[in-house]
Amino acid sequence: MSSFELFNIAASAMNAQSVRLNTTASNMANAESALGADGKPYKAKQVVFQAVPMDASGKGQGVRVQQIVESAAPGRVVYDPKSPVANAQGYVTMSNVDPVEEMVNMISASRAYQNNAEVMSTAKTLMQKTISLGQS
Amino acid sequence: MFEEILSGVEEMNVQLDNALRFHQTALNLRAQRQEVLAANIANADTPNYKARDFEFGKALGTAMQGGVPAVSLATTSPLHISASAPVTNPQVKYRSEEQASVDGNTVNMDTERAAFAENALQYEASLTFINGMFSTMQKAISSQ
């Protein structure tokens, strides 16, 4: 095991949180999308985190995005007979993105990212002091 | 003559080793604890992750009392100078839960951040102690 594992742990978490931020951005951008890439209403995406051991000792566990799941919540239905995707009754099924939930997710992800960035800067300070050991 | 010098060197080496061993072990354990705490912070949003930590004082005590096997340099000649260092293998345990969360995660960010900051400071303190010992030795061996 090496002390540089600290960097890997913090980096893995920053990576995972930025994936989460990405999905949040994608969800927010598509909050009003009646059509997703597959031609169906856009489904909100959520990340699933999983802890991964960084070395054989298993003491330091990083995190990774295990999978990205689509929300099963029903889409919002609006009455818009002019829309080309409206059904016979004039209703359009929009995305199932909940903007409030996404905002909460975004704040949580950015705070978690900051926390890990700070872990990394502390690790850097400690390592710098360690490599200058005995030089003063 | 040569043998005498060699044994003198070895003697000094052992003394240097012994003088530094305590802080070396402490530093090692601080680094390991830092890693465990960083893992807790990293997994603050991982479902079913259980926060972990170890008791620093206890781990240091075990390591210093030789409760764990030491690694030593392999010597292939009687002229080689031997050296050994205790292996630090702390018992990592799960933190008791303070506030249950729905996803089974037990990381309390405030606790972790506080422990992380404290541990970083203690790590720096260990570095300062070692630096102090080095400068003391430098003074002792410089001709003044």
HADDOCK unambig.tbl for C-alpha pairs under 7 A between the chains (distance, minus, plus):
assign (segid A and resid 3 and name CA) (segid B and resid 31 and name CA) 6.20 0.50 0.50
assign (segid A and resid 6 and name CA) (segid B and resid 35 and name CA) 5.42 0.50 0.50
assign (segid A and resid 6 and name CA) (segid B and resid 38 and name CA) 6.66 0.50 0.50
assign (segid A and resid 9 and name CA) (segid B and resid 38 and name CA) 6.76 0.50 0.50
assign (segid A and resid 9 and name CA) (segid B and resid 39 and name CA) 6.21 0.50 0.50
assign (segid A and resid 9 and name CA) (segid B and resid 42 and name CA) 6.71 0.50 0.50
assign (segid A and resid 10 and name CA) (segid B and resid 38 and name CA) 6.79 0.50 0.50
assign (segid A and resid 10 and name CA) (segid B and resid 42 and name CA) 6.14 0.50 0.50
assign (segid A and resid 13 and name CA) (segid B and resid 42 and name CA) 4.94 0.50 0.50
assign (segid A and resid 49 and name CA) (segid B and resid 46 and name CA) 4.98 0.50 0.50
assign (segid A and resid 49 and name CA) (segid B and resid 47 and name CA) 6.85 0.50 0.50
assign (segid A and resid 50 and name CA) (segid B and resid 46 and name CA) 5.73 0.50 0.50
assign (segid A and resid 51 and name CA) (segid B and resid 43 and name CA) 6.59 0.50 0.50
assign (segid A and resid 51 and name CA) (segid B and resid 46 and name CA) 6.65 0.50 0.50
assign (segid A and resid 59 and name CA) (segid B and resid 36 and name CA) 5.89 0.50 0.50
assign (segid A and resid 60 and name CA) (segid B and resid 35 and name CA) 5.47 0.50 0.50
assign (segid A and resid 60 and name CA) (segid B and resid 36 and name CA) 5.24 0.50 0.50
assign (segid A and resid 60 and name CA) (segid B and resid 39 and name CA) 5.47 0.50 0.50
assign (segid A and resid 61 and name CA) (segid B and resid 39 and name CA) 4.98 0.50 0.50
assign (segid A and resid 62 and name CA) (segid B and resid 39 and name CA) 5.81 0.50 0.50
assign (segid A and resid 62 and name CA) (segid B and resid 42 and name CA) 6.32 0.50 0.50
assign (segid A and resid 62 and name CA) (segid B and resid 43 and name CA) 7.00 0.50 0.50
assign (segid A and resid 63 and name CA) (segid B and resid 42 and name CA) 6.46 0.50 0.50
assign (segid A and resid 63 and name CA) (segid B and resid 43 and name CA) 6.04 0.50 0.50
assign (segid A and resid 116 and name CA) (segid B and resid 41 and name CA) 6.93 0.50 0.50
assign (segid A and resid 116 and name CA) (segid B and resid 42 and name CA) 6.47 0.50 0.50
assign (segid A and resid 119 and name CA) (segid B and resid 38 and name CA) 6.73 0.50 0.50
assign (segid A and resid 126 and name CA) (segid B and resid 124 and name CA) 6.96 0.50 0.50
assign (segid A and resid 130 and name CA) (segid B and resid 127 and name CA) 6.95 0.50 0.50
assign (segid A and resid 133 and name CA) (segid B and resid 131 and name CA) 6.32 0.50 0.50
assign (segid A and resid 134 and name CA) (segid B and resid 131 and name CA) 5.24 0.50 0.50
assign (segid A and resid 134 and name CA) (segid B and resid 134 and name CA) 6.08 0.50 0.50
